Amino acid sequence: MINFFLMLQAKKVIKIEKSFLHYIQRENSAMHSYKSSMYDIYKVFDEIESFLKRSNLYRKYKDEFLYLKYMHTYYFRVISSVNLSSIHRDFYRKWRRERDRYLGNRYILEFLKEQSHVNRLLNELYTINYFLGLAIGVVKASVKQLKSLLWGHSV
């Protein structure tokens, strides 16, 4: 949430085409584990949305706000993950209830266009049915793991 308020107060924002932080993501890391504290992301987005509405900025930044919410509460937590926990399913169910809010969002549509065929397929299958998306997600993760075993390194 702090990033949102910092960006809101910034007089100028620039993009630097250089990486200053490198990290490795492991399937069994804390970043990929599912705990109840993950639900806190909804509190963050509720607070940001309330602030935008109180400040009469919601209409101006609605598309950007919904794109970020989509990415952090659905894409990274459901489509990019195959954790078979109840939390994974809860995130999916909440997105299903809210998905009409995201229809036609230009940032989401552009993002999805740039995704691999498999990730676009996952998005479509989750839109149809939770278990269809989950099945393909598990197959994708299994193929990735098999490649890692065959070639002896992370893919």
N, C-alpha and C positions, 0 to 999 in steps of 0.2 A: 504494500500500500504506500510505503514511503516513496517509491519511485514515481508513482502517479502524482503525488503532491509536489515532489521536486520538479518534475517535468512541467507541471502546471505553473510553477513560479519562475521557471527559467526564461530569461530574456532571449536566449539564443541556444539552439541545439545544433550540434554538428555531428556528422558521421565520420569516424576515422576508419579507414580501410586497413587496420592492423589489429591482430589479436594480441591481447595483453594477458589473457587467462586461458590456460589449456587444462582440461580435465578429462578423465576417462570415466565413461559410464559403464558400470557393471550391472548385469541383470539382477544380482542379489544384494545390491547396495541399498542403503537407507533411502536414497532418492527413489528407488523403485519399489520400496516396501509400502504396503497399504496399512495405515493406522487411522484411528478415528480423528486425529488432528487434521487429516486431509480435508475434512469438512469445513475447516476454518476459511478456506478459499471463498466459500459462499458469503461468509461474514465480511470479508474484504470487499468483494464485489457489491454487496448490499450497501456498505458504507460509501463506496465510491459513487454508486448510482444515486444514493440519497444526497450526497454532496453536490453532484452535478445538477440534480433537480432543484435543490435549494438555491443554487447559484444561477439558475436559469441557463445552464450550459448543456443540459442533457440533449436537447434537439441538435445542437451544433456538433456534439461529439458522440452521438448515439451509435453511428456505424463503427467508429473506432473502439468505443466501449464494448459493444457486443462482440466484435472480433476478438478482443483480448479475453473476454469472458468465455467465448467459444473455445479458444485455444487452451485456456487454463482449467476449465471445468469439464471439457468434453474431449477435445482432440488429444491432449497429453494424458488424460486420465482414463479414457476409454479406448479410442482408436489406436493409440500408440502403445497400449499396455494390454497384456493378456493375463493379468493377475486375476485368478478365479475367486476373488473374495466377494463378500456381500457389498463391500464398499464400491467395487468396480460396478456392480449392478445398480447400486444406488445412484452413482453419478450418471449412469445411462438413463435411468428412470427420470431423474430430474431434468436431464436434457430433453427427453421425449416430451415432457410436460411443457417445456419452454421453447421447443424448436421452431414454432411459428414466428417467434421474435427474430430469428436469425435468417429467415427466408429472404433471398434477394440481397443480402449484405455483400457489397462489392468487394470488401477485403477478404471475406471468407471464400467467395467464389474465385477470386484471383489466386488465393493460397491453394485451394483445391486443384485448380488448373495446373499448378506447378508441381503437384505431388506425383509420385510414381503411380503406375497403373494399379498396383496392389493396394496402395493406401486409398486411392479413389474408389476402388472396388470395396474396400473395407467400409468406407464412409457410406456408400450406397447400401451395402448389406445391413449395416447397423440401422440405417434409416428404415429398412423393411422389418427387421427382426433382430433382437439381441443375440439370439443363438446362432444366426447365420454369420453375423459379424464376428462373434467370438470364435466360431469354428475356423474361419479363414485366418483370423489373428493367431490362433494356436498353430495352424499349419505354417504360417509365415515365421513364427518364432522357432518352430521345430527345424525348418529348413536352414535358418540362420545358425542354429546350434549345430546342426549336422555339418554345415560348411566349416564351422570353427573346428570341429573335431577332425574333419578330413584334412584341413590345411594347417592345423595346429596353431591357429591364432584367431583373434577376434575379427569378425567381418563387419 
